[in-house]
Amino acid sequence: MILQDLQKNIKKSDTMHFHKDTNHSYISIRKNANFLDWRTQPKNFKTYPHFQQRFFIDEYEELKDLNLIGGITFLVSSLYFRSSWKYNERSIRYILLDAGHQLGAIYATMTVMNKESVIKFDFDKLTLNKIFGLREDEMLIVALDSVISQEKKTKKLTLQLPYVSGCDFLETNDFIEKSYKQSAEYRSEDIQNPNFLEKIPKQQLKTTILKRRSIRAFREQNISNEEFDFVFENLIQFANTHNIDIFYNVHRVTDKPQGLYKNDTLISQGDFSKKSRYLSLEQNIGGQSAVTIYFTSKETVAYQKVNVLAGFIAHIIYLKSDLKDIGCTGIGAYYDKETQAFLKTENNILYLLAIGR
């Protein structure tokens, strides 16, 4: 009977318990404080053995600007211990959000290079992990192709790729490893050529990519309604298409009513800056912003997808905000249930983002 109950709990419709299991609350933050010794932070770069052959792209004319005959595929992976070292089990969320930010950076770079982008979620991640010599500590999450894929018969890779550790030490986390495997397989159409940055002059976009940073504080100054519309252009519709609802609190946008919005519709008018601060684990930046954004979704089966896309959309907002000299920062720590109550939604709260001056 116990075994049957356990089996039921890992059905696809029930696998996303780990979002609820990693909720923050006012009490949990104070009971489960995590002391950090920064001297023990794992390294951030993977170092391949010296005897493995290197190819420098600049030395090959045919590889410059990614002018490959068959295109190129980027596979975004996560080494979870780089996050779980600091954030423990809640890192299952952060590695997906970070993959989305990485995806956004790749997409922006491909736009500068006038290359197409096709985002892929529906591929055999678990098998590819093995093919690439990855173990439980590193996991593939999303892919981006520079060309639209065509049906083609392929051969199994015969080369055995060696395992290379991405950290200088590792503390395994069964919760994260199991959560990843339970949520890795789901059906999803490819996202072909998202159109968020194509109108921006290429050199201006390149400069923005290179200098983009997270802001640490706001001066509580307004942004204009025109700037707000520029930053959010087409993003709400894109999010809704992929089962993401975007709520946002408008605090300081000229000629735009203060209040709580859901997918561009004002649902509650008023100054909620103090509430935004409190929900952001009482971080001032949540209430000092011009706008604080809440990415939410009721999606459970494609849980990885909606989290990755929340990070991806957030990255586009980062870049477009920077183009208008607007500051931006992601907020991954917040009071989950209290945020749901404020937004009056049963959706999972995936991510918060604050923009302003």
Secondary structure, 3 states (H helix, E strand, C coil): CHHHHHHHHCCHHHCCHHHHHCCCCHHHHHHCCCCCCHHHCCCCCCCCCCCCCCCCHHHCHHHHHHCCCCCCEEEEEEECHHHHHHHHHHHHHHHHHHHHHHHHHHHHHHHHCCCCCEEECCCCHHHHHHHCCCCCCEEEEEEEECCCCCCCCCCCCCCCCCCCCCCCCCCCCHHHHHHHHHHCCCCCCCEECCCCCCCCCHHHHHHHHHHCCCCCCCCCCCEEHHHHHHHHCCHHHHHHHCCCEEEEEECCEECCCCEEEECCEEEEECCCHHHHHHHCCCCHHHHHCCEEEEEEECCCCCHHHHHHHHHHHHHHHHHHHHHCCCEEEEECCCCHHHHHHHHCCCCEEEEEEEEEC
